């Protein structure tokens, strides 16, 4: 259960419906992170925009019912709530059709959003929401407002063609933590002319040129690799029965953020994030109710 004085974690970007062949479920990477952060005992807040339509009403009702603060979710009178059609034909690696010109493409830098950013302990953002110049500028205005000790996590999440060298360069400049998968590392290495082999050279370049404190490379069933200028952890994966992988990486991000805010060691962070991501992959949808299981994991690792 989230306490009133728990650290604030803002998930900044898209909030939408993941539309599966047989159902519709709440999603959007930053929103998933905020949701899981709340389940981990932090104050997760979704900062996004939905339409003044029935899907928007339902998203707000869903989040409120689970105790999330929805005060940073804006309503758009002229654009519909976002949606993504999810193709699950390869269950372990979902494919996405991301619909355009929707409410979260027009996030505004309201005074409440900027003020909340100033008091946040962590802000997690990605690349997809930056496809729109409006939301892209809002994201960076929010990051500029964050306090010096705020954990700024750039969870890269490249989707389709929705990325650009300039967006990525600017985002890394704002971040203290960079989290991405192996394929995304290759893309970023090519765009920024940074070697990715070996990974520690990639991480060192990011540290030296951008000031990144922590680099995390996820490898799905093969575990994860975490690096700081003081330490490196290479953690193998743990076999799980994958139901669907949607949102598992976002849960990993939330657990990584939580463990860093708790002051855990790098290895504890890797183990916890890996386990949390695996739990979500073993359930349906990006926002399964797992507060009890997360608390048990925390007690066993922390």
DODRENLO-781235 format. One record per residue: residue number from 1; x, y, z of N, C-alpha, C in turn. Coordinates in pm, whole numbers, plus 50000, padded with zeros to 5 digits. Each point is the difference from the previous one (the first is absolute). Layout:
N
    nr    n_px    n_py    n_pz   ca_px   ca_py   ca_pz    c_px    c_py    c_pz
   NUM       X       Y       Z       X       Y       Z       X       Y       Z
...
***
This chain:
302
    nr    n_px    n_py    n_pz   ca_px   ca_py   ca_pz    c_px    c_py    c_pz
     1   50085   49880   50000   49915   50120   50000   50089   50124   50000
     2   49968   50098   49916   50077   50122   49993   49970   50090   50119
     3   50104   50050   50066   49981   50094   50110   50005   50142   49947
     4   49945   50092   50078   49989   50139   49955   50136   50063   49975
     5   50104   49955   50072   50132   50061   49986   50094   49915   49915
     6   49947   49905   49925   50083   49917   49913   50056   50085   49886
     7   50122   49969   49955   50060   50076   49890   49911   50002   49877
     8   49997   50115   49933   49919   50017   49880   50077   49953   49877
     9   49936   49915   49921   50056   49954   49874   49901   50038   49890
    10   50042   50086   49909   49915   50044   49891   50029   49916   49876
    11   49895   49940   49944   50008   49937   49868   49951   50100   49898
    12   50091   50052   49919   49974   50117   49915   49991   49959   49853
    13   49880   50012   49943   49986   49964   49859   49863   49945   49968
    14   49999   49883   49934   49875   49948   49945   49919   49919   50102
    15   49869   50018   49994   49901   49918   50070   49897   49962   49896
    16   49970   49870   49991   49918   49954   49887   49938   49865   50030
    17   49922   49952   49905   49947   49865   50006   50083   49909   49911
    18   50048   49889   50056   50057   49893   49920   49885   49912   49953
    19   49977   49995   49871   49887   49927   49945   50049   49864   49949
    20   49965   49895   50071   50038   49863   49966   49890   49937   49915
    21   50027   49885   49940   49896   49934   49920   49872   49970   50077
    22   50014   49977   50132   49883   49959   50077   49962   50096   50113
    23   50072   50112   50013   49973   50089   50113   50068   50135   49979
    24   49971   50091   50092   50063   50132   50000   50051   50027   50141
    25   50128   50037   50012   50061   50017   50132   50078   50130   50008
    26   50003   50064   50119   50076   50124   50015   50148   49978   49974
    27   50065   50099   49939   50143   49988   49971   50064   50135   49970
    28   50117   49992   49937   50085   50117   49978   50119   49988   50093
    29   50121   49995   49946   50118   49967   50080   50018   50086   50126
    30   50000   50134   49990   50018   50079   50122   49887   49979   50101
    31   49879   49980   49949   49887   49975   50089   50014   49866   50070
    32   50048   49899   49927   50027   49871   50062   50103   50014   50113
    33   50103   50080   49976   50103   50020   50102   49940   50063   50125
    34   49918   50104   49982   49939   50065   50116   49908   49904   50075
    35   49923   49921   49927   49912   49902   50062   50079   49900   50084
    36   50106   49944   49942   50079   49902   50073   50076   50063   50116
    37   50043   50126   49983   50065   50069   50112   49907   50010   50120
    38   49871   50026   49973   49903   50005   50110   49984   49863   50065
    39   49998   49895   49919   49990   49866   50057   50124   49964   50083
    40   50110   50066   49972   50124   49977   50075   50009   50088   50125
    41   49897   50081   50025   49997   50079   50122   50042   50144   49983
    42   50029   50043   49878   50034   50139   49972   49873   50075   49959
    43   50011   50130   49979   49887   50078   49952   50015   50016   49849
    44   49941   49909   49927   50006   50006   49855   49893   50094   49946
    45   50042   50094   49915   49907   50097   49941   50016   49996   49849
    46   49890   49981   49930   50001   50001   49854   49982   50144   49953
    47   50093   50047   49917   49989   50133   49939   49976   49979   49851
    48   49875   50018   49957   49966   49973   49861   49875   50079   49964
    49   49938   49960   49889   49881   50071   49950   49911   49899   49930
    50   49871   50004   50032   49902   49912   49936   49886   50086   49945
    51   49919   49940   49916   49888   50073   49944   49886   50017   50099
    52   49912   50091   49968   49876   50014   50076   49898   49906   49936
    53   50030   49871   50013   49919   49897   49937   49987   49882   50096
    54   49922   49903   49960   49977   49886   50087   50128   49922   50031
    55   50088   49974   49900   50126   49933   50033   50084   50078   50100
    56   49999   50132   49991   50073   50082   50098   49940   49989   50139
    57   49867   50004   50007   49932   49982   50129   50036   49866   50063
    58   50002   49897   49917   50028   49865   50051   50145   49987   50049
    59   50093   50063   49930   50139   49997   50047   50013   50068   50136
    60   49938   50117   50014   50007   50070   50128   49934   49919   50111
    61   49890   49939   49971   49931   49917   50100   50087   49882   50041
    62   50064   49937   49903   50087   49886   50029   50114   50041   50094
    63   50067   50110   49970   50113   50043   50081   49955   50046   50139
    64   49891   50074   50006   49949   50045   50130   49960   49882   50088
    65   49942   49898   49940   49958   49882   50076   50118   49928   50061
    66   50116   50020   49942   50122   49936   50052   50085   50096   50082
    67   49941   50112   50036   50065   50092   50093   50100   50095   49940
    68   50006   50011   49868   50096   50090   49939   49949   50143   49996
    69   50093   50093   50015   49973   50141   49987   49985   50032   49850
    70   49885   50049   49960   49976   50030   49858   49997   50150   49973
    71   50048   50080   50094   49990   50145   49986   50086   50057   49888
    72   50097   49923   49952   50085   50047   49890   49958   49944   49865
    73   49882   49938   49997   49947   49951   49873   49905   50105   49944
    74   50039   50060   49890   49922   50106   49937   49891   49942   49911
    75   49897   50080   49974   49891   49958   49909   50004   50087   49874
    76   49979   49937   49888   50004   50068   49871   49861   49993   49936
    77   49944   50116   49971   49863   50005   49949   49991   49966   49852
    78   50112   50007   49927   49992   49984   49855   50073   49877   49946
    79   50073   49929   50087   50075   49882   49954   49964   49880   50085
    80   49999   49884   49937   49957   49880   50069   50110   49942   50088
    81   49960   49919   50094   50093   49927   50086   50085   49905   49915
    82   50127   49992   50033   50092   49917   49922   49971   49852   50011
    83   50040   49927   49895   49987   49855   50002   50112   49939   49917
    84   50034   49879   50038   50101   49922   49928   49941   49862   49976
    85   50002   49955   49875   49955   49866   49968   50118   49906   50017
    86   49984   49897   50083   50108   49908   50034   49982   49869   49926
    87   50104   49961   49925   50002   49872   49930   50077   49900   50084
    88   49930   49898   50051   50061   49903   50092   50031   49867   49931
    89   50014   50001   49867   50027   49874   49930   50132   49938   50043
    90   50097   50085   50042   50123   49952   50063   49995   50047   50143
    91   49943   49918   50089   49967   50041   50137   50115   50062   50077
    92   50122   49952   49978   50113   50054   50075   50050   50132   49948
    93   49958   50037   49878   50048   50124   49939   49884   50068   49928
    94   49915   50072   50074   49883   50062   49941   50035   50107   49897
    95   49913   50017   49900   50014   50104   49900   49888   50101   50021
    96   50025   50127   49963   49907   50107   50035   49965   50085   49878
    97   49872   50037   49989   49956   50102   49905   49957   50120   50084
    98   50075   50108   49989   49980   50116   50088   49925   50109   49923
    99   49880   50031   50044   49915   50095   49928   50043   50144   50031
   100   49990   50085   49897   50058   50134   50006   49899   50109   50030
   101   50056   50120   50028   49922   50122   50021   49892   49982   50106
   102   50044   49948   50115   49910   49973   50111   50034   50093   50116
   103   49926   49988   50108   50010   50098   50108   50140   50010   50058
   104   50069   49886   50021   50131   50010   50065   50107   50064   49912
   105   49968   50026   49874   50092   50075   49914   49998   50149   50029
   106   49911   50042   50090   49981   50143   50025   50006   50034   50150
   107   50089   49936   50070   50020   50026   50143   50050   50143   50021
   108   49939   50070   50096   50036   50139   50026   50080   50015   50129
   109   50092   50097   50006   50081   50021   50120   49925   50085   50103
   110   49894   49946   50059   49921   50075   50096   50081   50032   50125
   111   49956   50098   50073   50071   50038   50123   50000   49885   50100
   112   49892   49923   50005   49995   49886   50093   50102   49894   49961
   113   50013   49974   49872   50099   49902   49954   50141   50046   50032
   114   50030   50125   49974   50134   50053   50029   50027   50000   50150
   115   49904   50040   50079   50018   50002   50147   50023   49859   50055
   116   49925   49903   49949   50017   49862   50047   50137   49947   49962
   117   50047   50037   49882   50133   49957   49956   50108   50049   50096
   118   49981   50118   50054   50100   50057   50093   50011   49918   50129
   119   49893   49929   50035   50002   49923   50125   50015   49850   49977
   120   50018   49960   49876   50010   49858   49968   50136   49943   50037
   121   50000   49875   50047   50125   49928   50026   50052   49931   49875
   122   49911   49969   49907   50039   49937   49874   49899   50037   49891
   123   50050   50015   49878   49915   50021   49884   50046   49902   49893
   124   49905   49924   49947   50031   49904   49895   49931   50044   49872
   125   50076   50008   49892   49944   50039   49871   50064   49916   49890
   126   49940   50002   49881   50051   49920   49890   50011   50078   49872
   127   49998   49929   49889   50020   50062   49869   49869   50019   49925
   128   49908   49906   50010   49879   50002   49918   49921   50129   50016
   129   49980   50047   50123   49919   50120   50022   50063   50124   49937
   130   50127   49991   49965   50068   50115   49940   49977   50011   49849
   131   49917   49910   49944   49971   50008   49856   49929   50131   49967
   132   49928   50056   50096   49930   50126   49981   50084   50115   50057
   133   50023   50107   49922   50077   50113   50053   49939   50059   50127
   134   49867   49998   50010   49934   50057   50118   50039   49922   50126
   135   49979   49870   49997   50033   49919   50118   50150   49994   50021
   136   50078   49997   49893   50146   49996   50015   50050   50121   50078
   137   49953   50119   49965   50044   50120   50072   49950   50001   50143
   138   49878   49949   50022   49949   49992   50137   50087   49907   50084
   139   50036   49884   49945   50084   49905   50073   50129   50066   50045
   140   50065   50072   49912   50129   50058   50036   49985   50121   50092
   141   49888   50069   49993   49974   50107   50096   49979   49941   50140
   142   49933   49888   50007   49980   49931   50128   50135   49952   50055
   143   50083   49941   49916   50131   49952   50046   50088   50116   50046
   144   49990   50113   49933   50076   50118   50042   49959   50047   50140
   145   49873   49976   50035   49949   50046   50130   50038   49909   50116
   146   50043   49878   49970   50031   49903   50106   50116   50049   50085
   147   49999   49959   50127   50109   50039   50090   50128   49923   49964
   148   50112   50050   50051   50130   49945   49962   50017   49854   50037
   149   49938   49956   50109   50018   49861   50044   49887   49907   49953
   150   49915   50049   49910   49894   49916   49944   50062   49896   49908
   151   49953   49877   50011   50047   49891   49915   49925   50011   49866
   152   50072   50043   49897   49939   50015   49868   50031   49875   49918
   153   49898   49922   49972   50018   49871   49933   49946   50010   49857
   154   50091   49985   49904   49960   49994   49860   49987   49853   49963
   155   49876   49953   49999   49968   49862   49964   49970   50001   49850
   156   50098   49968   49918   50002   50036   49859   49875   49954   49924
   157   49965   49872   50008   49876   49950   49939   49978   50048   49857
   158   50090   49965   49909   49982   50036   49860   49885   49920   49941
   159   49912   50069   49929   49886   49936   49938   49994   50041   49853
   160   50000   49900   49912   49987   50023   49856   50100   50107   49954
   161   49951   50102   49929   50090   50105   49951   49993   50125   50087
   162   49940   49989   50118   49976   50118   50083   50123   50035   50084
   163   50109   50031   49933   50118   50051   50071   50086   50079   49903
   164   50088   50080   50057   50083   50090   49922   50129   50025   50078
   165   50111   50017   49930   50127   50020   50067   49996   50119   50096
   166   49940   50110   49956   49994   50120   50083   49921   49975   50128
   167   49885   49929   49989   49920   49972   50119   50080   49916   50099
   168   50069   49898   49947   50074   49909   50087   50117   50070   50067
   169   50073   50079   49922   50113   50074   50057   49954   50094   50111
   170   49894   50072   49975   49947   50094   50099   49950   49927   50125
   171   49939   49886   49980   49947   49923   50112   50112   49945   50088
   172   50104   49948   49938   50112   49947   50078   50068   50112   50078
   173   50006   50119   49942   50059   50112   50071   49925   50031   50130
   174   49870   49975   50001   49920   50027   50119   50008   49888   50104
   175   50041   49881   49959   49984   49882   50085   50119   49976   50092
   176   49970   49934   50112   50106   49946   50086   50004   49848   49989
   177   49889   49940   49957   49992   49855   49979   49950   49976   49857
   178   50068   49911   49929   49958   49960   49867   49966   49852   50002
   179   49875   49966   49964   49957   49860   49997   49951   49967   49860
   180   50051   49891   49945   49968   49962   49863   50029   49852   49980
   181   49951   49944   49889   50033   49861   49971   50117   49994   49903
   182   50044   49878   49969   50121   49985   49919   49981   50056   49859
   183   49882   49979   49941   49975   50055   49866   50000   50152   50002
   184   49942   50059   50103   49999   50146   50012   50140   50055   50020
   185   50083   49927   50072   50139   50042   50016   50070   50009   49865
   186   49974   49903   49913   50061   50001   49867   49952   50121   49919
   187   49871   50029   50008   49945   50115   49927   50064   50130   50051
   188   50005   50016   50131   50055   50122   50057   50149   50011   49971
   189   50070   49887   50008   50142   50001   49967   50024   50050   49858
   190   49918   49952   49905   50013   50043   49860   49965   50148   49984
   191   49893   50044   50065   49957   50139   49986   50101   50098   50058
   192   50059   49963   50114   50090   50091   50071   50147   49970   49975
   193   50026   49901   49915   50136   49959   49967   50077   49960   50126
   194   49936   49912   50080   50060   49948   50123   50009   49848   49986
   195   50113   49943   50034   50015   49856   49993   49910   49930   50101
   196   49945   49883   49963   49919   49923   50094   50062   49864   50030
   197   50121   49980   49953   50069   49872   50023   50144   50028   50040
   198   50034   49980   50129   49916   49942   50105   49905   50104   50062
   199   49902   49949   50075   49902   50089   50060   50061   50098   50100
   200   50105   49958   50070   50056   50092   50098   50065   50121   49932
   201   50049   49983   49877   50052   50115   49924   49885   50094   49961
   202   49887   49941   49962   49880   50077   49969   49957   50083   50122
   203   49993   49935   50114   49959   50068   50123   50099   50109   50040
   204   50129   49972   49986   50101   50100   50036   49991   50123   49910
   205   49975   49978   49871   49982   50114   49909   49880   50085   50042
   206   49890   49934   50035   49881   50072   50045   50028   50079   50128
   207   50078   49940   50088   50036   50067   50125   50088   50121   49973
   208   50099   49983   49914   50096   50107   49977   49941   50114   49917
   209   49914   49968   49902   49947   50103   49912   49869   50060   50047
   210   49923   49923   50080   49868   50047   50041   49981   50004   50151
   211   50093   49947   50076   49985   49999   50145   49904   49896   50052
   212   49969   49896   49920   49911   49894   50046   50063   49926   50117
   213   49925   49985   50110   50051   49933   50121   49980   49849   49996
   214   49890   49957   49937   49966   49858   49998   49947   49963   49862
   215   50057   49895   49943   49951   49945   49874   49947   49861   50028
   216   49878   49973   49953   49938   49869   50017   49958   49947   49864
   217   50051   49883   49965   49963   49934   49875   49921   49874   50035
   218   49874   49994   49957   49918   49882   50027   50012   49902   49884
   219   49986   49869   50034   50019   49896   49899   49890   49895   50006
   220   49879   50043   50038   49883   49910   50007   50034   49877   50085
   221   49984   49880   49943   50021   49877   50077   50146   49978   50037
   222   50091   50081   49945   50142   49984   50031   50046   50093   50112
   223   49907   50069   50066   50036   50080   50116   50032   50144   49964
   224   50091   50060   50075   50031   50141   49981   50146   50029   50035
   225   50045   50116   49956   50137   50045   50025   49993   50144   50049
   226   50058   50025   50117   49999   50134   50060   50142   50049   50019
   227   50020   50129   49976   50134   50059   50007   49996   50136   50067
   228   50092   50023   50091   50033   50134   50046   50150   50015   49985
   229   50051   50119   50023   50145   50021   49988   50077   49927   50109
   230   49927   49946   50100   50065   49930   50111   49981   49849   49996
   231   49897   49953   49926   49961   49860   50013   49925   49954   49875
   232   50004   49869   49977   49929   49940   49888   49935   49870   50048
   233   49874   49978   49961   49929   49879   50038   49944   49937   49873
   234   50034   49874   49977   49948   49923   49886   49916   49887   50058
   235   49869   50014   49991   49909   49907   50067   49928   49913   49898
   236   50013   49869   50009   49928   49912   49906   49851   50001   50029
   237   49922   49956   49902   49856   49996   50017   49955   49880   50081
   238   49875   50005   50045   49936   49890   50071   49884   49951   49915
   239   49992   49869   49972   49891   49950   49916   49862   50031   50059
   240   49911   50050   49916   49861   50026   50041   49907   49955   49888
   241   49875   49979   50035   49897   49969   49900   49938   50133   49956
   242   50039   50048   49882   49952   50128   49951   49856   49989   49951
   243   49912   50082   50058   49862   50010   49953   49994   50107   49891
   244   50048   50120   50031   50030   50100   49898   50101   50097   50058
   245   50085   50053   49912   50112   50083   50044   49966   50148   50004
   246   49876   50036   49969   49962   50141   49999   50012   50057   50142
   247   50079   50105   50014   50014   50066   50130   50106   49942   50090
   248   50059   49888   49963   50103   49940   50087   50122   50090   50013
   249   50041   50059   49888   50114   50091   50005   49972   50124   50081
   250   49876   50047   49999   49962   50117   50080   50000   49967   50149
   251   49956   49878   50033   50006   49956   50140   50145   49990   50046
   252   50086   49950   49913   50144   49995   50029   50049   50142   50033
   253   49960   50097   49918   50043   50139   50022   49953   50052   50135
   254   49875   49973   50034   49946   50046   50128   50076   49940   50116
   255   50032   49871   49990   50074   49934   50107   50143   50053   50009
   256   50060   50029   49886   50134   50058   50000   49999   50136   50068
   257   49901   50082   49966   49987   50131   50063   49981   49986   50150
   258   49907   49914   50041   49973   49982   50143   50124   49956   50076
   259   50071   49903   49946   50117   49948   50070   50111   50103   50012
   260   50013   50088   49899   50101   50106   50008   49959   50103   50105
   261   49870   50032   50006   49953   50096   50101   50014   49942   50141
   262   49989   49868   50013   50018   49934   50130   50146   49987   50039
   263   50091   50030   49909   50141   49993   50031   50059   49860   49994
   264   49938   49911   49925   50049   49864   49989   50128   49993   49917
   265   50070   49889   50013   50119   49977   49920   49960   49977   49854
   266   50098   50012   49911   49973   49979   49857   49952   49858   49973
   267   50058   49901   50067   49958   49862   49980   49858   49978   50052
   268   49967   50055   50115   49863   49989   50050   49901   50064   49902
   269   50038   50115   49944   49914   50067   49903   49976   49911   49879
   270   50106   49938   49950   49988   49913   49884   49910   49880   50030
   271   50021   49937   50114   49921   49883   50037   49852   50035   50018
   272   49975   50111   50065   49863   50041   50027   49927   50038   49871
   273   50065   50081   49917   49938   50043   49876   49973   49881   49908
   274   50094   49909   49994   49983   49880   49918   49880   49918   50047
   275   49988   49984   50132   49891   49920   50055   49865   50069   49981
   276   49994   50131   50019   49875   50074   49982   49955   49994   49854
   277   50094   50021   49908   49966   49990   49858   49950   49862   49963
   278   50062   49898   50056   49957   49863   49974   49860   49971   50051
   279   49969   50055   50117   49866   49981   50056   49893   50059   49909
   280   50025   50120   49949   49902   50064   49913   49986   49924   49869
   281   50111   49947   49947   49994   49922   49877   49921   49870   50018
   282   49990   49954   50123   49926   49876   50027   49851   50024   50019
   283   49956   50126   49985   49859   50036   50013   49951   50065   49870
   284   49871   50013   49987   49941   50066   49883   49996   50151   50021
   285   50034   50074   49895   49989   50145   50005   50119   50068   50063
   286   50007   50133   49981   50114   50077   50048   49985   50044   50145
   287   49879   49993   50055   49977   50050   50137   49928   49898   50087
   288   50055   49880   50015   49937   49903   50090   50019   50041   50146
   289   49907   49961   50086   50009   50031   50143   50098   49903   50067
   290   50114   50053   50046   50105   49915   50055   50066   50061   50124
   291   49928   50088   50070   50061   50067   50115   50052   49902   50104
   292   49923   49897   50030   50041   49903   50102   50126   49925   49955
   293   50002   49957   49874   50116   49927   49949   50125   50088   49998
   294   49982   50127   49965   50114   50093   49999   50056   50020   50141
   295   49911   50010   50098   50044   50018   50138   50079   49878   50048
   296   49956   49883   49961   50072   49877   50037   50138   49996   49935
   297   50008   50042   49874   50128   50005   49931   50094   50100   50068
   298   49945   50116   50034   50081   50101   50067   50059   49948   50129
   299   49918   49930   50077   50047   49946   50127   50107   49893   49981
   300   49990   49925   49890   50096   49892   49978   50133   50048   49945
   301   50002   50117   49936   50123   50050   49938   50061   50114   50079
   302   49918   50088   50056   50047   50124   50059   50068   49987   50132
***
